[in-house]
C-alpha cells in the first residue's frame, strides 16, 4: 500500500482534476464501458508494479548530497530480503518515469540488476517536489545543507522567471514545512557557497544553520579563495570537522603586533610619576638629545597633547 504523503488539500485537488478529465472522456461512452474505464483509470493512478530501473530517471532536484553514500547495506538487505517498500514515481509525457522518492532503493535495484517495485502516480512538478520533500523529511534525517540545497533546487527549477519565483518559494516551504522567511535564507546559503566546496565538506549531520551561514559570509567576502580551497579540506575527517576546516581556511588571520626589540643597553623603570632610565654610556649622548626633543614636542602640544596629570 502506498504511503500517505500528501495533505488533504493537495490530495483533493489532484482527485478533482483527474475526475474532471475522466468525466469528459467517459461521457462519450456507454455506462457499462464508462464504469470499466473508470475502474481501470483509478487503478492505474495508484498502481504498484515492477519497473525496469533504466526507465526511471532521477529528478532535477536532489535531496541528498550523495544518494549512493552508504548504499552497500541497502543493497545487501534487498538482495537478501527483497524490496519491502515501493518507491514513488510519476509518469512523464514521453512515456518514461521520474523518481519522486526512494532514490536509494532505485539505485540499489539498479546495482542488483533487478526490477524495482514502484507506485506510479500522475503528478505535476509542484506536487512531485512537495511529495519528495515531505516524504524525505519524515523518512530520513536530512542535514541543514541538504535541505538548503533542496530549497535552492526547487527555486532554480520552478522559479526561472520573476513571476514564477514566488510560487517556487511557496512550494519550497510547503515541501520542507519550514517558515517562509527561512526559504530565502537557505537559498542564499546554498547558492552562495561553491557547490564543489559543499561536496568536499559533505552533509555534516548535526551541524545547524549558523556554521553554514558563517561559511557563506566568508565565501561572500572572498569568492575566489572559496573556489580554491576544496582540495585543502581533509577528506579523512568527519564532515563537521571538514566544515570547521573550511571556515578556518577562509577566516583572515589576525594582524600581530611586532614584539619590541630587546636591547640590554637601555632599561626603563616606571614608579608612580617617575621614570628611571639606565642607559649604556655609548648611547647616552643620543639618548639625552632624543629625550630633550621629545619633551619639547610634548610641551609644544600644550595641555591637550600632554593630558592632565
C-alpha positions in Angstrom: 0.0 0.0 0.0 1.4 3.4 -0.9 2.3 5.6 2.0 0.2 8.8 2.5 2.5 11.7 1.6 0.0 14.5 0.7 -2.1 16.8 2.8 -5.9 16.6 2.2 -6.0 19.8 0.2 -3.4 18.6 -2.3 -4.9 15.2 -2.5 -8.4 16.6 -3.1 -7.1 19.0 -5.8 -5.4 16.1 -7.6 -8.6 14.0 -7.4 -10.8 16.8 -8.6 -8.6 17.5 -11.6 -8.5 13.8 -12.6 -12.2 13.4 -12.1 -13.0 16.3 -14.5 -10.7 14.8 -17.1 -12.2 11.4 -16.7 -15.8 12.6 -16.8 -15.2 14.4 -20.1 -13.9 11.3 -21.6 -16.4 8.8 -20.1 -19.4 10.9 -21.1 -18.9 9.9 -24.7 -19.1 6.1 -23.9 -21.8 3.7 -22.7 -22.4 3.5 -18.9 -21.0 -0.1 -18.8 -17.9 0.8 -20.7 -17.6 4.0 -18.7 -17.6 2.2 -15.4 -15.0 -0.3 -16.6 -12.8 2.5 -17.9 -13.2 4.5 -14.7 -12.1 1.4 -12.7 -9.0 0.9 -14.9 -8.1 4.6 -14.7 -8.4 4.8 -11.0 -6.3 1.6 -10.5 -3.7 2.9 -12.9 -3.2 6.2 -11.0 -2.1 4.3 -7.9 -0.8 1.1 -9.4 2.2 -0.6 -7.8 4.2 -2.5 -10.4 7.7 -3.8 -11.2 9.6 -1.4 -13.5 12.9 -1.5 -15.2 15.1 0.9 -13.3 16.5 2.1 -16.6 13.1 3.6 -17.4 13.2 5.8 -14.3 15.1 9.0 -14.4 16.3 11.0 -11.4 14.5 14.3 -10.7 16.3 17.5 -11.4 16.2 18.5 -7.7 18.2 16.2 -5.4 17.6 15.9 -1.7 20.9 14.2 -0.8 24.4 15.4 -1.5 25.4 11.8 -2.3 22.5 9.3 -2.6 24.9 6.4 -3.0 26.7 7.1 0.3 26.4 4.0 2.5 24.3 2.2 -0.2 26.1 -1.2 0.4 23.9 -2.1 3.4 20.7 -1.4 1.5 21.9 -3.4 -1.5 22.6 -6.4 0.8 19.3 -6.0 2.5 17.3 -6.0 -0.8 19.5 -8.9 -2.1 18.6 -11.0 1.0 15.1 -9.9 1.8 13.8 -8.2 -1.3 12.4 -4.7 -1.6 9.8 -4.2 1.1 8.7 -0.6 0.4 7.9 0.6 -3.1 9.4 3.8 -4.5 7.1 6.5 -5.8 7.4 7.5 -9.5 5.4 9.8 -11.7 4.6 9.2 -15.3 6.1 11.6 -17.8 4.7 12.8 -21.1 7.2 10.9 -23.1 6.2 7.6 -21.6 9.0 7.4 -19.1 9.0 7.8 -15.4 10.7 10.1 -12.9 11.5 9.2 -9.3 9.7 11.2 -6.6 11.1 9.5 -3.6 13.0 6.3 -3.0 16.2 7.1 -4.8 18.4 4.8 -2.7 16.1 1.9 -3.3 16.1 2.7 -7.0 20.0 2.8 -7.0 20.2 -0.5 -5.1 17.9 -2.2 -7.6 20.0 -0.8 -10.4 23.1 -2.2 -8.8 21.4 -5.6 -8.3 20.1 -5.7 -11.9 16.6 -6.3 -10.8 13.3 -4.6 -11.3 12.1 -2.0 -8.8 8.7 -2.1 -7.2 7.1 1.3 -7.7 3.9 3.1 -7.1 3.0 5.1 -10.3 1.1 8.4 -10.0 0.1 11.3 -12.2 1.7 14.4 -10.7 2.6 17.9 -11.6 6.1 19.3 -11.0 4.9 21.1 -7.9 3.1 18.1 -6.5 6.1 15.9 -7.0 8.5 18.2 -5.3 6.2 18.7 -2.3 5.8 14.9 -2.0 9.5 14.4 -2.3 10.2 17.0 0.5 7.5 15.8 2.9 8.5 12.1 2.5 12.2 12.6 2.9 11.8 14.8 5.9 9.7 12.0 7.5 11.8 9.1 6.4 15.4 10.3 6.8 17.2 13.0 8.7 18.5 15.4 6.1 21.1 17.8 7.2 20.7 21.6 7.1 22.8 22.0 4.0 20.9 19.1 2.2 17.6 20.9 3.0 19.1 24.2 1.8 20.2 22.6 -1.5 16.7 21.1 -2.0 15.2 24.6 -1.5 17.7 26.1 -4.0 16.9 23.3 -6.5 13.2 24.0 -6.3 13.7 27.7 -6.8 16.1 27.0 -9.7 13.7 24.6 -11.4 10.4 26.3 -10.8 11.4 30.0 -10.3 13.0 30.7 -13.7 11.0 33.9 -14.1 10.3 36.6 -11.6 6.6 35.8 -11.8 7.2 32.2 -11.0 9.7 32.7 -8.2 7.1 33.4 -5.6 5.3 30.2 -6.4 8.6 28.3 -6.2 9.3 29.7 -2.7 5.8 28.6 -1.7 6.4 25.1 -3.0 9.7 25.0 -1.1 8.3 25.9 2.3 5.4 23.5 1.9 7.7 20.7 0.9 10.0 21.2 3.9 7.3 22.5 6.2 9.5 25.4 7.3 8.9 29.1 8.0 8.6 31.0 4.7 11.3 33.5 5.8 13.8 30.7 6.2 13.4 29.7 2.5 15.2 32.8 1.2 18.0 32.5 3.7 18.5 28.8 2.9 18.6 29.6 -0.8 21.2 32.3 -0.3 23.4 30.0 1.7 23.2 27.1 -0.7 23.9 29.2 -3.8 26.5 31.4 -2.1 28.8 28.5 -1.2 30.6 26.9 -4.2 28.9 23.5 -4.9 32.3 21.8 -5.1 33.1 23.1 -1.6 29.8 21.8 -0.3 30.5 18.4 -1.8 34.0 18.3 -0.4 32.6 19.0 3.1 29.6 16.6 2.9 26.2 16.8 4.6 27.6 17.4 8.1 24.7 15.9 10.0 24.1 17.6 13.3 25.5 21.0 12.2 22.9 23.7 12.1 22.4 26.9 10.1 24.8 29.1 12.0 28.0 27.4 11.0 26.9 27.1 7.3 25.9 30.8 7.4 29.3 31.7 8.8 30.9 29.8 5.9 28.6 31.6 3.5 29.6 35.0 4.8 33.3 34.1 4.4 32.7 32.9 0.8 30.9 36.2 0.1 33.9 38.2 1.2 36.4 36.2 -0.8 34.7 34.1 -3.5 37.9 33.5 -5.4 39.6 31.9 -2.4 36.4 30.0 -1.6 36.6 28.3 -5.0 40.2 27.2 -4.4 40.1 25.6 -1.0 38.1 22.4 -1.7 41.3 20.4 -2.3 42.7 21.5 1.1 39.7 20.1 3.0 40.9 16.9 5.0 38.9 14.1 3.3 39.5 11.6 6.2 37.9 13.8 8.8 34.2 13.7 9.7 32.0 16.1 7.8 31.5 18.6 10.8 35.3 18.8 11.1 35.6 19.4 7.4 33.2 22.3 7.7 35.3 23.8 10.6 38.4 23.4 8.4 36.8 25.3 5.6 35.8 28.1 7.9 39.3 28.2 9.3 40.9 28.3 5.8 38.7 31.3 4.9 39.0 33.2 8.1 41.5 36.1 7.7 44.5 35.9 10.0 44.5 38.5 12.8 47.3 41.0 12.5 50.0 40.6 15.1 51.8 43.4 16.8 55.6 43.4 16.4 57.4 42.4 19.5 59.6 45.2 20.9 63.3 44.7 20.3 65.2 43.6 23.4 68.3 45.7 24.0 70.1 45.4 27.3 71.7 48.8 26.6 68.5 50.7 27.7 66.4 49.8 30.6 63.3 51.8 31.8 61.6 51.5 35.1 58.4 53.4 36.0 57.4 54.0 39.6 54.4 56.3 40.2 55.1 59.6 38.3 58.8 58.8 37.9 60.6 57.1 35.0 64.1 55.9 35.5 66.4 55.1 32.6 69.5 53.0 32.8 71.5 53.8 29.6 74.7 52.4 28.4 77.4 55.1 28.2 77.8 54.6 24.4 74.1 55.6 23.9 74.0 58.4 26.5 74.6 61.4 24.2 71.9 60.3 21.6 69.5 59.4 24.4 69.8 62.8 26.0 69.1 64.6 22.7 66.2 62.3 22.0 64.6 62.9 25.4 65.0 66.7 25.1 63.4 66.6 21.6 60.5 64.5 22.9 59.9 66.8 25.9 60.0 69.9 23.7 57.5 68.3 21.3 55.1 67.4 24.2 55.3 70.9 25.7 54.6 72.5 22.3 51.3 70.4 22.0 50.0 72.1 25.1 47.8 70.6 27.8 45.7 68.6 25.2 48.8 66.9 23.9 50.2 66.2 27.4 47.0 65.2 29.1 46.1 66.0 32.6 48.1 64.8 35.4 
